Amino acid sequence: MRGPVNTFYFGVVAITALFALIVVLFVVYSAFTYRDADKMGAPMTGWMPLDLGWSLIPFFVSIGIFVWASIGFCRIVSGS
């Protein structure tokens, strides 16, 4: 019983660490790229692929985690 639960736990920790690393890298990159206000161009009003990307990717990751946890839960409850 501990094996699947531990695998799920460390999987969720790894996914969380991956997304945290991506965010940190983007923030550091942006800090160095846009540290001078003179280099900034016109403000961006929106870009549909970016908006869809940062909405749909976390949605599908969270649905995947939910399905993974549900399968593990059903296996634990059924005893297999």
MITOR-664919 format. One record per atom (N, C-alpha, C, O): residue number from 1; residue in one letter; chain; atom name; x, y, z. Coordinates in steps of 0.02 Angstrom, whole numbers. Example, Ala and Ser with C-alpha at 12.3 -4.5 7.8 and 13.67 -1.06 7.14 Angstrom:
<node num="1" residuo="A" cadena="A" atomo="N" x="660" y="-284" z="390"/>
<node num="1" residuo="A" cadena="A" atomo="CA" x="615" y="-225" z="390"/>
<node num="1" residuo="A" cadena="A" atomo="C" x="660" y="-165" z="390"/>
<node num="1" residuo="A" cadena="A" atomo="O" x="712" y="-166" z="423"/>
<node num="2" residuo="S" cadena="A" atomo="N" x="642" y="-112" z="354"/>
<node num="2" residuo="S" cadena="A" atomo="CA" x="684" y="-53" z="357"/>
<node num="2" residuo="S" cadena="A" atomo="C" x="645" y="2" z="394"/>
<node num="2" residuo="S" cadena="A" atomo="O" x="670" y="57" z="402"/>
***
This chain:
<node num="1" residuo="M" cadena="A" atomo="N" x="41" y="-60" z="0"/>
<node num="1" residuo="M" cadena="A" atomo="CA" x="0" y="0" z="0"/>
<node num="1" residuo="M" cadena="A" atomo="C" x="43" y="63" z="0"/>
<node num="1" residuo="M" cadena="A" atomo="O" x="25" y="113" z="-30"/>
<node num="2" residuo="R" cadena="A" atomo="N" x="100" y="61" z="33"/>
<node num="2" residuo="R" cadena="A" atomo="CA" x="141" y="121" z="37"/>
<node num="2" residuo="R" cadena="A" atomo="C" x="172" y="139" z="-30"/>
<node num="2" residuo="R" cadena="A" atomo="O" x="183" y="198" z="-44"/>
<node num="3" residuo="G" cadena="A" atomo="N" x="186" y="89" z="-72"/>
<node num="3" residuo="G" cadena="A" atomo="CA" x="220" y="102" z="-135"/>
<node num="3" residuo="G" cadena="A" atomo="C" x="183" y="151" z="-180"/>
<node num="3" residuo="G" cadena="A" atomo="O" x="212" y="201" z="-201"/>
<node num="4" residuo="P" cadena="A" atomo="N" x="119" y="138" z="-197"/>
<node num="4" residuo="P" cadena="A" atomo="CA" x="83" y="184" z="-241"/>
<node num="4" residuo="P" cadena="A" atomo="C" x="72" y="253" z="-209"/>
<node num="4" residuo="P" cadena="A" atomo="O" x="73" y="303" z="-245"/>
<node num="5" residuo="V" cadena="A" atomo="N" x="62" y="255" z="-144"/>
<node num="5" residuo="V" cadena="A" atomo="CA" x="51" y="320" z="-111"/>
<node num="5" residuo="V" cadena="A" atomo="C" x="116" y="361" z="-112"/>
<node num="5" residuo="V" cadena="A" atomo="O" x="115" y="421" z="-125"/>
<node num="6" residuo="N" cadena="A" atomo="N" x="172" y="328" z="-98"/>
<node num="6" residuo="N" cadena="A" atomo="CA" x="236" y="363" z="-100"/>
<node num="6" residuo="N" cadena="A" atomo="C" x="252" y="386" z="-171"/>
<node num="6" residuo="N" cadena="A" atomo="O" x="277" y="442" z="-180"/>
<node num="7" residuo="T" cadena="A" atomo="N" x="238" y="344" z="-220"/>
<node num="7" residuo="T" cadena="A" atomo="CA" x="250" y="363" z="-290"/>
<node num="7" residuo="T" cadena="A" atomo="C" x="208" y="423" z="-308"/>
<node num="7" residuo="T" cadena="A" atomo="O" x="232" y="469" z="-341"/>
<node num="8" residuo="F" cadena="A" atomo="N" x="145" y="423" z="-288"/>
<node num="8" residuo="F" cadena="A" atomo="CA" x="101" y="480" z="-302"/>
<node num="8" residuo="F" cadena="A" atomo="C" x="127" y="543" z="-268"/>
<node num="8" residuo="F" cadena="A" atomo="O" x="130" y="596" z="-299"/>
<node num="9" residuo="Y" cadena="A" atomo="N" x="146" y="537" z="-205"/>
<node num="9" residuo="Y" cadena="A" atomo="CA" x="171" y="595" z="-168"/>
<node num="9" residuo="Y" cadena="A" atomo="C" x="232" y="625" z="-201"/>
<node num="9" residuo="Y" cadena="A" atomo="O" x="235" y="685" z="-213"/>
<node num="10" residuo="F" cadena="A" atomo="N" x="281" y="583" z="-216"/>
<node num="10" residuo="F" cadena="A" atomo="CA" x="343" y="609" z="-246"/>
<node num="10" residuo="F" cadena="A" atomo="C" x="330" y="633" z="-318"/>
<node num="10" residuo="F" cadena="A" atomo="O" x="365" y="678" z="-341"/>
<node num="11" residuo="G" cadena="A" atomo="N" x="282" y="604" z="-352"/>
<node num="11" residuo="G" cadena="A" atomo="CA" x="264" y="629" z="-418"/>
<node num="11" residuo="G" cadena="A" atomo="C" x="235" y="699" z="-415"/>
<node num="11" residuo="G" cadena="A" atomo="O" x="253" y="742" z="-455"/>
<node num="12" residuo="V" cadena="A" atomo="N" x="191" y="711" z="-367"/>
<node num="12" residuo="V" cadena="A" atomo="CA" x="161" y="777" z="-359"/>
<node num="12" residuo="V" cadena="A" atomo="C" x="215" y="827" z="-338"/>
<node num="12" residuo="V" cadena="A" atomo="O" x="215" y="884" z="-361"/>
<node num="13" residuo="V" cadena="A" atomo="N" x="260" y="807" z="-294"/>
<node num="13" residuo="V" cadena="A" atomo="CA" x="314" y="851" z="-273"/>
<node num="13" residuo="V" cadena="A" atomo="C" x="358" y="868" z="-334"/>
<node num="13" residuo="V" cadena="A" atomo="O" x="379" y="926" z="-342"/>
<node num="14" residuo="A" cadena="A" atomo="N" x="373" y="819" z="-376"/>
<node num="14" residuo="A" cadena="A" atomo="CA" x="415" y="831" z="-435"/>
<node num="14" residuo="A" cadena="A" atomo="C" x="380" y="878" z="-484"/>
<node num="14" residuo="A" cadena="A" atomo="O" x="412" y="922" z="-512"/>
<node num="15" residuo="I" cadena="A" atomo="N" x="316" y="869" z="-495"/>
<node num="15" residuo="I" cadena="A" atomo="CA" x="279" y="913" z="-540"/>
<node num="15" residuo="I" cadena="A" atomo="C" x="278" y="984" z="-512"/>
<node num="15" residuo="I" cadena="A" atomo="O" x="287" y="1033" z="-549"/>
<node num="16" residuo="T" cadena="A" atomo="N" x="267" y="991" z="-447"/>
<node num="16" residuo="T" cadena="A" atomo="CA" x="267" y="1057" z="-415"/>
<node num="16" residuo="T" cadena="A" atomo="C" x="335" y="1090" z="-421"/>
<node num="16" residuo="T" cadena="A" atomo="O" x="340" y="1149" z="-435"/>
<node num="17" residuo="A" cadena="A" atomo="N" x="388" y="1051" z="-409"/>
<node num="17" residuo="A" cadena="A" atomo="CA" x="456" y="1079" z="-414"/>
<node num="17" residuo="A" cadena="A" atomo="C" x="472" y="1100" z="-485"/>
<node num="17" residuo="A" cadena="A" atomo="O" x="504" y="1151" z="-496"/>
<node num="18" residuo="L" cadena="A" atomo="N" x="449" y="1061" z="-534"/>
<node num="18" residuo="L" cadena="A" atomo="CA" x="461" y="1079" z="-604"/>
<node num="18" residuo="L" cadena="A" atomo="C" x="427" y="1145" z="-621"/>
<node num="18" residuo="L" cadena="A" atomo="O" x="459" y="1189" z="-651"/>
<node num="19" residuo="F" cadena="A" atomo="N" x="364" y="1153" z="-602"/>
<node num="19" residuo="F" cadena="A" atomo="CA" x="330" y="1216" z="-617"/>
<node num="19" residuo="F" cadena="A" atomo="C" x="360" y="1274" z="-578"/>
<node num="19" residuo="F" cadena="A" atomo="O" x="363" y="1330" z="-604"/>
<node num="20" residuo="A" cadena="A" atomo="N" x="381" y="1263" z="-517"/>
<node num="20" residuo="A" cadena="A" atomo="CA" x="413" y="1316" z="-478"/>
<node num="20" residuo="A" cadena="A" atomo="C" x="479" y="1337" z="-511"/>
<node num="20" residuo="A" cadena="A" atomo="O" x="494" y="1397" z="-514"/>
<node num="21" residuo="L" cadena="A" atomo="N" x="517" y="1289" z="-536"/>
<node num="21" residuo="L" cadena="A" atomo="CA" x="579" y="1304" z="-570"/>
<node num="21" residuo="L" cadena="A" atomo="C" x="567" y="1344" z="-634"/>
<node num="21" residuo="L" cadena="A" atomo="O" x="603" y="1391" z="-649"/>
<node num="22" residuo="I" cadena="A" atomo="N" x="515" y="1325" z="-671"/>
<node num="22" residuo="I" cadena="A" atomo="CA" x="498" y="1362" z="-732"/>
<node num="22" residuo="I" cadena="A" atomo="C" x="480" y="1434" z="-716"/>
<node num="22" residuo="I" cadena="A" atomo="O" x="502" y="1480" z="-750"/>
<node num="23" residuo="V" cadena="A" atomo="N" x="441" y="1444" z="-664"/>
<node num="23" residuo="V" cadena="A" atomo="CA" x="421" y="1512" z="-644"/>
<node num="23" residuo="V" cadena="A" atomo="C" x="481" y="1553" z="-622"/>
<node num="23" residuo="V" cadena="A" atomo="O" x="489" y="1611" z="-642"/>
<node num="24" residuo="V" cadena="A" atomo="N" x="524" y="1523" z="-581"/>
<node num="24" residuo="V" cadena="A" atomo="CA" x="583" y="1559" z="-557"/>
<node num="24" residuo="V" cadena="A" atomo="C" x="629" y="1578" z="-616"/>
<node num="24" residuo="V" cadena="A" atomo="O" x="653" y="1634" z="-619"/>
<node num="25" residuo="L" cadena="A" atomo="N" x="640" y="1531" z="-662"/>
<node num="25" residuo="L" cadena="A" atomo="CA" x="682" y="1546" z="-720"/>
<node num="25" residuo="L" cadena="A" atomo="C" x="653" y="1603" z="-762"/>
<node num="25" residuo="L" cadena="A" atomo="O" x="689" y="1646" z="-786"/>
<node num="26" residuo="F" cadena="A" atomo="N" x="587" y="1602" z="-772"/>
<node num="26" residuo="F" cadena="A" atomo="CA" x="555" y="1655" z="-810"/>
<node num="26" residuo="F" cadena="A" atomo="C" x="561" y="1722" z="-775"/>
<node num="26" residuo="F" cadena="A" atomo="O" x="572" y="1773" z="-808"/>
<node num="27" residuo="V" cadena="A" atomo="N" x="552" y="1723" z="-710"/>
<node num="27" residuo="V" cadena="A" atomo="CA" x="557" y="1786" z="-672"/>
<node num="27" residuo="V" cadena="A" atomo="C" x="629" y="1813" z="-675"/>
<node num="27" residuo="V" cadena="A" atomo="O" x="638" y="1873" z="-685"/>
<node num="28" residuo="V" cadena="A" atomo="N" x="679" y="1770" z="-667"/>
<node num="28" residuo="V" cadena="A" atomo="CA" x="748" y="1792" z="-670"/>
<node num="28" residuo="V" cadena="A" atomo="C" x="765" y="1817" z="-741"/>
<node num="28" residuo="V" cadena="A" atomo="O" x="797" y="1869" z="-749"/>
<node num="29" residuo="Y" cadena="A" atomo="N" x="743" y="1781" z="-791"/>
<node num="29" residuo="Y" cadena="A" atomo="CA" x="754" y="1802" z="-861"/>
<node num="29" residuo="Y" cadena="A" atomo="C" x="722" y="1871" z="-873"/>
<node num="29" residuo="Y" cadena="A" atomo="O" x="753" y="1915" z="-903"/>
<node num="30" residuo="S" cadena="A" atomo="N" x="660" y="1879" z="-850"/>
<node num="30" residuo="S" cadena="A" atomo="CA" x="625" y="1942" z="-860"/>
<node num="30" residuo="S" cadena="A" atomo="C" x="659" y="1999" z="-822"/>
<node num="30" residuo="S" cadena="A" atomo="O" x="662" y="2056" z="-846"/>
<node num="31" residuo="A" cadena="A" atomo="N" x="684" y="1984" z="-763"/>
<node num="31" residuo="A" cadena="A" atomo="CA" x="717" y="2036" z="-723"/>
<node num="31" residuo="A" cadena="A" atomo="C" x="780" y="2062" z="-758"/>
<node num="31" residuo="A" cadena="A" atomo="O" x="793" y="2122" z="-758"/>
<node num="32" residuo="F" cadena="A" atomo="N" x="818" y="2017" z="-789"/>
<node num="32" residuo="F" cadena="A" atomo="CA" x="878" y="2039" z="-825"/>
<node num="32" residuo="F" cadena="A" atomo="C" x="861" y="2070" z="-892"/>
<node num="32" residuo="F" cadena="A" atomo="O" x="894" y="2118" z="-913"/>
<node num="33" residuo="T" cadena="A" atomo="N" x="810" y="2045" z="-925"/>
<node num="33" residuo="T" cadena="A" atomo="CA" x="793" y="2071" z="-991"/>
<node num="33" residuo="T" cadena="A" atomo="C" x="762" y="2141" z="-987"/>
<node num="33" residuo="T" cadena="A" atomo="O" x="777" y="2184" z="-1029"/>
<node num="34" residuo="Y" cadena="A" atomo="N" x="719" y="2152" z="-939"/>
<node num="34" residuo="Y" cadena="A" atomo="CA" x="680" y="2214" z="-936"/>
<node num="34" residuo="Y" cadena="A" atomo="C" x="700" y="2258" z="-877"/>
<node num="34" residuo="Y" cadena="A" atomo="O" x="658" y="2295" z="-851"/>
<node num="35" residuo="R" cadena="A" atomo="N" x="764" y="2255" z="-856"/>
<node num="35" residuo="R" cadena="A" atomo="CA" x="783" y="2296" z="-798"/>
<node num="35" residuo="R" cadena="A" atomo="C" x="786" y="2370" z="-815"/>
<node num="35" residuo="R" cadena="A" atomo="O" x="779" y="2412" z="-770"/>
<node num="36" residuo="D" cadena="A" atomo="N" x="797" y="2387" z="-878"/>
<node num="36" residuo="D" cadena="A" atomo="CA" x="794" y="2458" z="-900"/>
<node num="36" residuo="D" cadena="A" atomo="C" x="725" y="2472" z="-927"/>
<node num="36" residuo="D" cadena="A" atomo="O" x="700" y="2438" z="-972"/>
<node num="37" residuo="A" cadena="A" atomo="N" x="694" y="2524" z="-900"/>
<node num="37" residuo="A" cadena="A" atomo="CA" x="627" y="2542" z="-924"/>
<node num="37" residuo="A" cadena="A" atomo="C" x="629" y="2567" z="-996"/>
<node num="37" residuo="A" cadena="A" atomo="O" x="578" y="2564" z="-1031"/>
<node num="38" residuo="D" cadena="A" atomo="N" x="686" y="2592" z="-1018"/>
<node num="38" residuo="D" cadena="A" atomo="CA" x="692" y="2619" z="-1086"/>
<node num="38" residuo="D" cadena="A" atomo="C" x="688" y="2564" z="-1139"/>
<node num="38" residuo="D" cadena="A" atomo="O" x="669" y="2577" z="-1195"/>
<node num="39" residuo="K" cadena="A" atomo="N" x="707" y="2502" z="-1121"/>
<node num="39" residuo="K" cadena="A" atomo="CA" x="707" y="2447" z="-1169"/>
<node num="39" residuo="K" cadena="A" atomo="C" x="637" y="2418" z="-1181"/>
<node num="39" residuo="K" cadena="A" atomo="O" x="627" y="2381" z="-1229"/>
<node num="40" residuo="M" cadena="A" atomo="N" x="590" y="2435" z="-1138"/>
<node num="40" residuo="M" cadena="A" atomo="CA" x="524" y="2406" z="-1144"/>
<node num="40" residuo="M" cadena="A" atomo="C" x="487" y="2437" z="-1203"/>
<node num="40" residuo="M" cadena="A" atomo="O" x="490" y="2497" z="-1215"/>
<node num="41" residuo="G" cadena="A" atomo="N" x="452" y="2395" z="-1240"/>
<node num="41" residuo="G" cadena="A" atomo="CA" x="414" y="2418" z="-1297"/>
<node num="41" residuo="G" cadena="A" atomo="C" x="343" y="2437" z="-1275"/>
<node num="41" residuo="G" cadena="A" atomo="O" x="330" y="2451" z="-1217"/>
<node num="42" residuo="A" cadena="A" atomo="N" x="299" y="2437" z="-1323"/>
<node num="42" residuo="A" cadena="A" atomo="CA" x="229" y="2452" z="-1309"/>
<node num="42" residuo="A" cadena="A" atomo="C" x="199" y="2398" z="-1264"/>
<node num="42" residuo="A" cadena="A" atomo="O" x="218" y="2339" z="-1271"/>
<node num="43" residuo="P" cadena="A" atomo="N" x="154" y="2416" z="-1220"/>
<node num="43" residuo="P" cadena="A" atomo="CA" x="124" y="2365" z="-1177"/>
<node num="43" residuo="P" cadena="A" atomo="C" x="84" y="2314" z="-1217"/>
<node num="43" residuo="P" cadena="A" atomo="O" x="50" y="2331" z="-1266"/>
<node num="44" residuo="M" cadena="A" atomo="N" x="89" y="2253" z="-1197"/>
<node num="44" residuo="M" cadena="A" atomo="CA" x="55" y="2198" z="-1232"/>
<node num="44" residuo="M" cadena="A" atomo="C" x="-17" y="2194" z="-1205"/>
<node num="44" residuo="M" cadena="A" atomo="O" x="-28" y="2193" z="-1144"/>
<node num="45" residuo="T" cadena="A" atomo="N" x="-65" y="2191" z="-1250"/>
<node num="45" residuo="T" cadena="A" atomo="CA" x="-134" y="2188" z="-1229"/>
<node num="45" residuo="T" cadena="A" atomo="C" x="-160" y="2117" z="-1222"/>
<node num="45" residuo="T" cadena="A" atomo="O" x="-207" y="2105" z="-1184"/>
<node num="46" residuo="G" cadena="A" atomo="N" x="-132" y="2071" z="-1256"/>
<node num="46" residuo="G" cadena="A" atomo="CA" x="-153" y="2001" z="-1251"/>
<node num="46" residuo="G" cadena="A" atomo="C" x="-130" y="1962" z="-1311"/>
<node num="46" residuo="G" cadena="A" atomo="O" x="-123" y="1988" z="-1366"/>
<node num="47" residuo="W" cadena="A" atomo="N" x="-119" y="1897" z="-1300"/>
<node num="47" residuo="W" cadena="A" atomo="CA" x="-99" y="1852" z="-1353"/>
<node num="47" residuo="W" cadena="A" atomo="C" x="-133" y="1786" z="-1339"/>
<node num="47" residuo="W" cadena="A" atomo="O" x="-117" y="1752" z="-1290"/>
<node num="48" residuo="M" cadena="A" atomo="N" x="-179" y="1768" z="-1382"/>
<node num="48" residuo="M" cadena="A" atomo="CA" x="-222" y="1710" z="-1370"/>
<node num="48" residuo="M" cadena="A" atomo="C" x="-185" y="1645" z="-1356"/>
<node num="48" residuo="M" cadena="A" atomo="O" x="-204" y="1610" z="-1309"/>
<node num="49" residuo="P" cadena="A" atomo="N" x="-132" y="1626" z="-1394"/>
<node num="49" residuo="P" cadena="A" atomo="CA" x="-98" y="1564" z="-1377"/>
<node num="49" residuo="P" cadena="A" atomo="C" x="-67" y="1564" z="-1307"/>
<node num="49" residuo="P" cadena="A" atomo="O" x="-69" y="1513" z="-1272"/>
<node num="50" residuo="L" cadena="A" atomo="N" x="-40" y="1620" z="-1285"/>
<node num="50" residuo="L" cadena="A" atomo="CA" x="-12" y="1625" z="-1218"/>
<node num="50" residuo="L" cadena="A" atomo="C" x="-68" y="1619" z="-1166"/>
<node num="50" residuo="L" cadena="A" atomo="O" x="-60" y="1582" z="-1116"/>
<node num="51" residuo="D" cadena="A" atomo="N" x="-123" y="1654" z="-1176"/>
<node num="51" residuo="D" cadena="A" atomo="CA" x="-179" y="1650" z="-1129"/>
<node num="51" residuo="D" cadena="A" atomo="C" x="-206" y="1579" z="-1124"/>
<node num="51" residuo="D" cadena="A" atomo="O" x="-220" y="1554" z="-1069"/>
<node num="52" residuo="L" cadena="A" atomo="N" x="-214" y="1546" z="-1181"/>
<node num="52" residuo="L" cadena="A" atomo="CA" x="-238" y="1477" z="-1180"/>
<node num="52" residuo="L" cadena="A" atomo="C" x="-187" y="1430" z="-1148"/>
<node num="52" residuo="L" cadena="A" atomo="O" x="-205" y="1384" z="-1112"/>
<node num="53" residuo="G" cadena="A" atomo="N" x="-123" y="1442" z="-1162"/>
<node num="53" residuo="G" cadena="A" atomo="CA" x="-71" y="1399" z="-1135"/>
<node num="53" residuo="G" cadena="A" atomo="C" x="-68" y="1400" z="-1059"/>
<node num="53" residuo="G" cadena="A" atomo="O" x="-66" y="1347" z="-1027"/>
<node num="54" residuo="W" cadena="A" atomo="N" x="-68" y="1460" z="-1029"/>
<node num="54" residuo="W" cadena="A" atomo="CA" x="-62" y="1461" z="-957"/>
<node num="54" residuo="W" cadena="A" atomo="C" x="-128" y="1447" z="-922"/>
<node num="54" residuo="W" cadena="A" atomo="O" x="-131" y="1443" z="-860"/>
<node num="55" residuo="S" cadena="A" atomo="N" x="-181" y="1439" z="-960"/>
<node num="55" residuo="S" cadena="A" atomo="CA" x="-244" y="1417" z="-930"/>
<node num="55" residuo="S" cadena="A" atomo="C" x="-254" y="1341" z="-939"/>
<node num="55" residuo="S" cadena="A" atomo="O" x="-274" y="1307" z="-891"/>
<node num="56" residuo="L" cadena="A" atomo="N" x="-239" y="1316" z="-998"/>
<node num="56" residuo="L" cadena="A" atomo="CA" x="-254" y="1245" z="-1012"/>
<node num="56" residuo="L" cadena="A" atomo="C" x="-201" y="1197" z="-986"/>
<node num="56" residuo="L" cadena="A" atomo="O" x="-218" y="1142" z="-964"/>
<node num="57" residuo="I" cadena="A" atomo="N" x="-138" y="1216" z="-988"/>
<node num="57" residuo="I" cadena="A" atomo="CA" x="-86" y="1171" z="-964"/>
<node num="57" residuo="I" cadena="A" atomo="C" x="-95" y="1154" z="-890"/>
<node num="57" residuo="I" cadena="A" atomo="O" x="-95" y="1095" z="-873"/>
<node num="58" residuo="P" cadena="A" atomo="N" x="-102" y="1203" z="-845"/>
<node num="58" residuo="P" cadena="A" atomo="CA" x="-114" y="1185" z="-775"/>
<node num="58" residuo="P" cadena="A" atomo="C" x="-180" y="1147" z="-765"/>
<node num="58" residuo="P" cadena="A" atomo="O" x="-184" y="1104" z="-721"/>
<node num="59" residuo="F" cadena="A" atomo="N" x="-231" y="1163" z="-806"/>
<node num="59" residuo="F" cadena="A" atomo="CA" x="-294" y="1126" z="-800"/>
<node num="59" residuo="F" cadena="A" atomo="C" x="-284" y="1052" z="-815"/>
<node num="59" residuo="F" cadena="A" atomo="O" x="-306" y="1010" z="-777"/>
<node num="60" residuo="F" cadena="A" atomo="N" x="-250" y="1037" z="-870"/>
<node num="60" residuo="F" cadena="A" atomo="CA" x="-240" y="967" z="-888"/>
<node num="60" residuo="F" cadena="A" atomo="C" x="-192" y="932" z="-840"/>
<node num="60" residuo="F" cadena="A" atomo="O" x="-200" y="872" z="-827"/>
<node num="61" residuo="V" cadena="A" atomo="N" x="-143" y="967" z="-814"/>
<node num="61" residuo="V" cadena="A" atomo="CA" x="-98" y="937" z="-764"/>
<node num="61" residuo="V" cadena="A" atomo="C" x="-138" y="920" z="-701"/>
<node num="61" residuo="V" cadena="A" atomo="O" x="-129" y="866" z="-673"/>
<node num="62" residuo="S" cadena="A" atomo="N" x="-181" y="965" z="-679"/>
<node num="62" residuo="S" cadena="A" atomo="CA" x="-221" y="952" z="-618"/>
<node num="62" residuo="S" cadena="A" atomo="C" x="-271" y="896" z="-630"/>
<node num="62" residuo="S" cadena="A" atomo="O" x="-283" y="856" z="-585"/>
<node num="63" residuo="I" cadena="A" atomo="N" x="-300" y="891" z="-690"/>
<node num="63" residuo="I" cadena="A" atomo="CA" x="-345" y="836" z="-705"/>
<node num="63" residuo="I" cadena="A" atomo="C" x="-306" y="770" z="-706"/>
<node num="63" residuo="I" cadena="A" atomo="O" x="-331" y="720" z="-681"/>
<node num="64" residuo="G" cadena="A" atomo="N" x="-245" y="771" z="-733"/>
<node num="64" residuo="G" cadena="A" atomo="CA" x="-204" y="711" z="-733"/>
<node num="64" residuo="G" cadena="A" atomo="C" x="-187" y="688" z="-662"/>
<node num="64" residuo="G" cadena="A" atomo="O" x="-189" y="628" z="-648"/>
<node num="65" residuo="I" cadena="A" atomo="N" x="-170" y="735" z="-618"/>
<node num="65" residuo="I" cadena="A" atomo="CA" x="-156" y="719" z="-549"/>
<node num="65" residuo="I" cadena="A" atomo="C" x="-218" y="690" z="-515"/>
<node num="65" residuo="I" cadena="A" atomo="O" x="-214" y="642" z="-477"/>
<node num="66" residuo="F" cadena="A" atomo="N" x="-276" y="719" z="-529"/>
<node num="66" residuo="F" cadena="A" atomo="CA" x="-339" y="694" z="-500"/>
<node num="66" residuo="F" cadena="A" atomo="C" x="-352" y="623" z="-522"/>
<node num="66" residuo="F" cadena="A" atomo="O" x="-370" y="580" z="-481"/>
<node num="67" residuo="V" cadena="A" atomo="N" x="-344" y="609" z="-587"/>
<node num="67" residuo="V" cadena="A" atomo="CA" x="-356" y="541" z="-612"/>
<node num="67" residuo="V" cadena="A" atomo="C" x="-306" y="492" z="-582"/>
<node num="67" residuo="V" cadena="A" atomo="O" x="-325" y="437" z="-562"/>
<node num="68" residuo="W" cadena="A" atomo="N" x="-243" y="512" z="-578"/>
<node num="68" residuo="W" cadena="A" atomo="CA" x="-191" y="470" z="-549"/>
<node num="68" residuo="W" cadena="A" atomo="C" x="-208" y="453" z="-476"/>
<node num="68" residuo="W" cadena="A" atomo="O" x="-202" y="396" z="-455"/>
<node num="69" residuo="A" cadena="A" atomo="N" x="-229" y="504" z="-438"/>
<node num="69" residuo="A" cadena="A" atomo="CA" x="-247" y="493" z="-368"/>
<node num="69" residuo="A" cadena="A" atomo="C" x="-309" y="450" z="-362"/>
<node num="69" residuo="A" cadena="A" atomo="O" x="-313" y="408" z="-317"/>
<node num="70" residuo="S" cadena="A" atomo="N" x="-358" y="460" z="-406"/>
<node num="70" residuo="S" cadena="A" atomo="CA" x="-419" y="420" z="-404"/>
<node num="70" residuo="S" cadena="A" atomo="C" x="-406" y="347" z="-418"/>
<node num="70" residuo="S" cadena="A" atomo="O" x="-434" y="303" z="-386"/>
<node num="71" residuo="I" cadena="A" atomo="N" x="-363" y="333" z="-467"/>
<node num="71" residuo="I" cadena="A" atomo="CA" x="-346" y="264" z="-482"/>
<node num="71" residuo="I" cadena="A" atomo="C" x="-310" y="231" z="-423"/>
<node num="71" residuo="I" cadena="A" atomo="O" x="-325" y="175" z="-405"/>
<node num="72" residuo="G" cadena="A" atomo="N" x="-263" y="268" z="-392"/>
<node num="72" residuo="G" cadena="A" atomo="CA" x="-229" y="242" z="-334"/>
<node num="72" residuo="G" cadena="A" atomo="C" x="-276" y="231" z="-276"/>
<node num="72" residuo="G" cadena="A" atomo="O" x="-270" y="180" z="-241"/>
<node num="73" residuo="F" cadena="A" atomo="N" x="-322" y="276" z="-265"/>
<node num="73" residuo="F" cadena="A" atomo="CA" x="-371" y="268" z="-211"/>
<node num="73" residuo="F" cadena="A" atomo="C" x="-414" y="207" z="-223"/>
<node num="73" residuo="F" cadena="A" atomo="O" x="-427" y="168" z="-176"/>
<node num="74" residuo="C" cadena="A" atomo="N" x="-438" y="198" z="-284"/>
<node num="74" residuo="C" cadena="A" atomo="CA" x="-480" y="140" z="-298"/>
<node num="74" residuo="C" cadena="A" atomo="C" x="-442" y="75" z="-289"/>
<node num="74" residuo="C" cadena="A" atomo="O" x="-471" y="25" z="-267"/>
<node num="75" residuo="R" cadena="A" atomo="N" x="-379" y="74" z="-306"/>
<node num="75" residuo="R" cadena="A" atomo="CA" x="-338" y="14" z="-296"/>
<node num="75" residuo="R" cadena="A" atomo="C" x="-329" y="-1" z="-222"/>
<node num="75" residuo="R" cadena="A" atomo="O" x="-331" y="-59" z="-201"/>
<node num="76" residuo="I" cadena="A" atomo="N" x="-319" y="51" z="-182"/>
<node num="76" residuo="I" cadena="A" atomo="CA" x="-310" y="41" z="-111"/>
<node num="76" residuo="I" cadena="A" atomo="C" x="-375" y="17" z="-79"/>
<node num="76" residuo="I" cadena="A" atomo="O" x="-373" y="-29" z="-37"/>
<node num="77" residuo="V" cadena="A" atomo="N" x="-431" y="46" z="-98"/>
<node num="77" residuo="V" cadena="A" atomo="CA" x="-495" y="27" z="-69"/>
<node num="77" residuo="V" cadena="A" atomo="C" x="-514" y="-44" z="-89"/>
<node num="77" residuo="V" cadena="A" atomo="O" x="-541" y="-82" z="-48"/>
<node num="78" residuo="S" cadena="A" atomo="N" x="-501" y="-61" z="-152"/>
<node num="78" residuo="S" cadena="A" atomo="CA" x="-521" y="-129" z="-175"/>
<node num="78" residuo="S" cadena="A" atomo="C" x="-473" y="-182" z="-150"/>
<node num="78" residuo="S" cadena="A" atomo="O" x="-490" y="-242" z="-152"/>
<node num="79" residuo="G" cadena="A" atomo="N" x="-414" y="-163" z="-127"/>
<node num="79" residuo="G" cadena="A" atomo="CA" x="-366" y="-210" z="-99"/>
<node num="79" residuo="G" cadena="A" atomo="C" x="-321" y="-243" z="-151"/>
<node num="79" residuo="G" cadena="A" atomo="O" x="-285" y="-290" z="-134"/>
<node num="80" residuo="S" cadena="A" atomo="N" x="-322" y="-219" z="-213"/>
<node num="80" residuo="S" cadena="A" atomo="CA" x="-278" y="-250" z="-263"/>
<node num="80" residuo="S" cadena="A" atomo="C" x="-213" y="-212" z="-271"/>
<node num="80" residuo="S" cadena="A" atomo="O" x="-171" y="-232" z="-311"/>
***
